């Protein structure tokens, strides 16, 4: 991790979300926007992101809603029911953040991959449905549908990887509905199940890495 240390790993506050921008010395041209789960911060996703794409530029933002000792992306009512106004407001704010971060740091959103875990993955899925065109490629780890009403977004040309945990009793049962939702909107779906619970680990990193490599090979 030495290539990411020092000034390359400071918490930046020049945009509406606090974030870290990691640029390896031998950057490949890949770019990952990574979104953490609930009750933590942006640093928790960095090891996974670096295992997936060690030469990618990483933009790791921090959710703005306090939760316990960390943060989340939007307000929740129960573990599987969420405040809709908060989803819409925070998703719109993140869409603007991603656009501004890309412009400020010379990144191409059309070539970026959005990697989200749990609450962060739910932001990415909402972003695709509410602001189509912002996200062209997304890897959603332990995600579920969170919008009470989905707009008629055309997601043709977008790629979505959905990885569910076989023993994830909270989000796992909702994974088929998420696959159906994105399929109905025209996205190209790759759905996987790993032998895990809600946590993510090496199996997820391997799947996402292979999925990205396959796209690069045919691009």
ABEGO torsion letter per residue (X at the ends): XAAABEAAABBBAABABBBBBBBBAABAGBBBBBBBBBGBBAAAAAAAAAAABAABBBBBBBBABBBEABBBABBBABAABBBAAAAAAAAAAAAAAAAAAAAAAGBBAAABBBBBBEAAAAAAAAAAAABBGABABBBBBGBBBABABBBBBBABGBBBBBBBBAABAAAAAAAAAAAAAAAAAGBBBBBBBBBBBABBBAAAAAAAAAAAAAAAAAX
